[in-house]
């Protein structure tokens, strides 16, 4: 016998579980997660930093609209903030000064916490930077940056989801999805389901799930991103260092975490959906770029991992019913900003799924439903390389 539910969310990453927490307020909802834990893939392999140095206007608007949730989450989610204060410093050499200025203009549209800083101030913040001729010459300091806790965020949403009556089923990979009358039939190894609405929150596998269901794909492109962790020099306290990121694409980002420095070469390598592993070249590239821009020596890499960040053509997350498949709801393309935009995207999902008024939090940031609905992509389905 198939289990009948109102809404079946396929995917227990941050996109799926945050949306499910709001959906469950309106309908009986089950989340299917193919792994044994939430956020096993992309959500659990992120640097989890909240900042405005990434994405386009829509992404920055979604990020801004999510800030109140992180600062003061509802009581059924958490009993305190889901972030900690951590400044961000965006750096530029002489060749990328125009990119730095363009970033300042864009960030100033959403926040008032950004100031231009020179070499002396940057060295006070990160003494290991190589500044001056041939090195870093200018930066943007954002005192409004925040470090997110991915696991705390996932568990907060799961807590709210369960309090609303929702159920999470782990180790439940989907083997078949088919339309049957006015419902969707979904098979997993242990249980079959019949749902009025299926939410495709399958991350890097979202296009594959759509193909399985006979729904037109969006042209989703998973891109590999690598992170290494290494110990700072003995006696050097890096705990107060900011999230550090070059404005040029051929650079790196770095931030302190649990006694280590985490760094990424900001690689954007197309990759098939899988339990992706880091490539030796990208590991070495991360270390080299850190050493080129700083006086740090990456003599031993303590940890390394990779994750997949998936984008559609316009690099804006997707939420909404598929035009060609009744009851098939897209929630995909979170790119490298799924965690920091998840509260706003969950609000969008709730409004679009249940035909509710468009949330004021999104309208105030200039966001409209058509910015995230999948309709916009059915004319253009060829993915393009990502932002960092």
N, C-alpha and C positions, 0 to 999 in steps of 0.2 A: 504494500500500500504506500502511495506517495503521501508525504506529509504536506498538508495544505497550509500555506502561509500567505499573508498579504504581500509582503516585500521580502525578496531574497537578495542580500548584498553579497556579491562575490568578490572577496578580497578584504583582508584584515590589516591592511596598511593604514596609515594615518587618514588617508582620504576616505576609505570605506568605513572605518570605525567612527570617525567624527561625524560623517553624514548619518550613519546608522543611529547615533545617539539622539539625533533630532527626528529622524524618521519614526523611531519607535514611539514617540509621543502621539503619533497619529494612527499607526497601523502595526499589526503584529509583524515583527521583523526578525529574520534570522541572518546572521553573518556566517558565510562559509570561508574558512581560511585553509589553504592547502598545506600550510606548515603547522608545526606544533606550538607556535607562539605568534602573537601579533607583531607586525612590523619586521618580520624576519629579513626581508629583502631591502628595498630602497629606504624605507622609513627608519630602519635600524642601522643604516650605514651612512648616515648623513653627519655633517659637522654640526648640525642643529643650531645654526646661528640666525638670529632675527636681524635683518638689516635691509637697507634700501639700495644697496649697490648692485642689484641684480634684477634682471627682467625689464619689461617695458612699463608703460603707464598703467595698464590693467593689473599687472602683477604687483606693482607698487601700491595701487589702490587696494587690492585684496590684502596686502601686507598691513597697510594702515588700518583697514577695517577690522583686522584681527587683534589689534593691540589691546583693546579693553578686555577681551576674553583672557588673554595671557596674564594681564596685570591683576585682574579681579575675577577669576572664574566663578560660575554659579556654584552654590553649596553642594549640589549633587555631583559635581565634577571633582572639586578639590577644595581644601580648606585654606589655601593660600596661593600666592602667585606661582605661575608655571614657568617663570623665567628668573634669571638673575642678571643684575647690571654688569655689562661688559662693553666698553667702548669699541668702536670699529675705526680702523685707520686705513684709508685707501691711499696708495702711494704711486708716484709717477716719476719716471726719469725724464730727461729733456725731450725725448722723442714723443712722449705720451702726454705732454701737458695739455694739449687740446682735448684729449679724452677726459682728463681730470676735470677740466672746466665744464665740459658737457655733463659729466656726472653730477657736479655741484648744482648746476641749473636744474637738473631733473630731481635731485633729492630735495632741493629747497621747495619744490612744489608740494611736497608731502610732509616734511618735518622741518622744524626750526632749530635743530640741534647740531648742525654741521658748520664747521669753521675751517678756513684754509690755514694750513700750518707750514712752516718752513723747516729747513734741516735741523736747526738747533732744537726746536720744540719736538720734532720727531725723535731725535736722539735722547731727549729726556724721557720719552714714552717707551721707545724700543732702542736701548743703547747699542744693540748689535747691528743696526742698519748701516749699510755703506752709503754715505751721502756725498754730495759734492760732485765734481766733474766726473762724468762717466757713471755716476751712481744715482741715488734717489735725490731729487731736488725739491719736491713739493708733495704735499699730502692733504687729504681731507680727514678731519677728525670728527667722528659722529659720536657724541656722548649719549645718544639714545639707543645705541646698539644693545642687544640683550642675548644672553646664552640661554637656549632652550634645552630642556631635558626631554629627549625623545621618549624614553621609557615612561617617565612620569606623565607625559602628554597622552601617550597611547593608553595607559592604565586609567587615567582620569576619564577619558572618553568611554572606555569599556565599563567603568563603574557607573557612569550616567546611563549608558545603554542598558545595562542589566537592571538598574533601578526602574527604568521605564518599561521593563518586561521583556527586553530583548534576549536572544540566545545566540551564543557564539559556538560554532562547531569547528573544532580543530582537526587537522589531518584529513581534510575533506576536499581533495582535488576534484575539479569538475571534469567529468568524462564526456558529457553530452548535454546540449541545450537545444530545445526545439519548441516551436510554437504549437500549441494544441488547443484549438478553439480560441477562447478569449484569455488563455493562461499560458504560462511558460512552464515546461517540464525540464527539470534539471537533475542529472544523475551524478552521484558520488559513489565511491566504493561501498559505503555502508548504508546509504539512504537515498531515496529519490524524493524530489520535492515538486510541488505544483504551486506556482506563485503568480499572483496578479501582475506584479512588477518585478523585473530583474534589474538590479543595479550592477553595471559592469565597472567595478573598481579593482580590476585585476592588474593594475600597474603596467609593467612591461609586457604582460601577456594580454592586455586589453583588446588589441586588434585580433589576436589569435582566438580569443573567446568570441568576439563578434563573428569571425569567420565560421566558427563552430555553430553559431546560432543562425547563420544565413543572413547576417546583418552586414551592410556595407561598412568596410573598414574606414578609419579616419586618416590613415597614413602615419600612424604613430611610429616614432623612431626612438628606440632605446639607445642611450649613449653611456659608455663606461666612464666612471669617475673613480680615481684612485686616491687613497689617503695613506700616508705613512705616519708612524709615531716614533720619536726619538727623544732621548734624554738631553736636557740642556747641560751646559758645562757645570761641573761640580761647584757649588757655592753660589751659582747664579739663580736668583729668585725670579722666575718668569710668570708667577701666578697673576701679577697685575698687568701683564702685557695685554694689549687689545687683540681683537680679531684683525689680522693684517692681510691686506689683499692688494695686489697690483691692479691697476686699471686696464692694462694691456692683456689681451687674451693669451699671449705666450708668456705668462708669468706664473704666479702661484698664490695660494693663500695659506695662512698659518695661524694657529691659535693655541693657547695653553689649555691642557686638559689632564686632570689627575696626575700632575707631576711630569707629564710629557709635553712636548710640542708636537701637535698634529699639523701636517702639511700636505697639500695637494698640488700637482702640476696643472690642475684645471683641464685635464684631458677630456676630450669629447669624441671618443672612438665609437663608431656605430657597432652595435653588438646585438646578436639574437637574444631573446629572453632566456635566462638561465640563472643558476646560482653562480653569478659571475665571480671570477677570481682576479686579483691584480696581475698585471703583466710586468715582467722584469724591467722592460724598458721604461715604463711609466714610474716604477719605483725609483729607478736610478735618476730619472728626469726630475722627480720631486726633490730629491736630495741635492742635485746639481743646481736647480733654480734657487733653493734656499741659500746655498753657499755662494752663489753669484751675487745675491742681493744683500747678504748679511756677512758678519764675521763668524757665524756659527759653523762648526764642522760636524757633519752628519757621519760620525765614525761607525755607529752601530744603529741599525733600525730595530726598534723593539717590537713594533707591531705594524701590520699592513693589511689593508682590505680594499675591496672595490664594491661599488654599487652601480645600479643602472638608473639613470634619470631619463624619463621618457617625455618627448615633446611632440606636439603637432606643429603644423606649418607656421602658424602665427605665434607660437610659443606661449599661448595663454591656456590655462587649464580649461577643461571641457566639462560642462554639466548640463544635462537636459535629455529629453526623450528623443530617440532616433527618429527622424522623419519617415524612414522606410520600415519601421518595426514597432507596432503598438506595444506599449508596456516595457520596452527595452530602454533603460535609462543609462546614458553614458556618464561616467565620472572618471576622467582619465587626463593624461597629459600634464601632470603636476610639475614636471621638470625638476629643477633643483630647488624648488621653493614650496614643496608640498606641506612641510611642517609649518612654516611661517604663515601660510595662507589658509590652513585647514579650517579655522573657525569661520572665516568669511565664506569659504566654499560650502561649508555645511549649511550655512544660512541660505545660500543660493539654491542648494539642492532642495531644502525644505520648501522654499517658496515655489520653485518650478514643479516639483512633484505634486504638491497639493493645491496648486493654483492659489497661492496666498499672495497678499500684497508684497511687492518687492521691498526688501529690508532697508530701513533708513540708513543703517550703518554702511550699506553698499552705495546707496544713492549719494550720500554725502561725499563719497570719494569719486564721484563721476562714473560709477559702474552701472551698467544696464544689463538686463537679461540677455540681450543679443550679443553681448561681449563674450559670454561663456557658453551659450547654447551651441550644440553641434551643427546646426543648420549652416553656419558660416563656413564650415569645412567641407561640405558636400560638393562645393564647386572647386575646391583646391585641396588635394589630398597628398601632395608631395611634401614630405618633411624637409626642413632645413636645419643646418647646424645650430646648436644652442647658444644662449648667453651663458656666462660663467656663473 
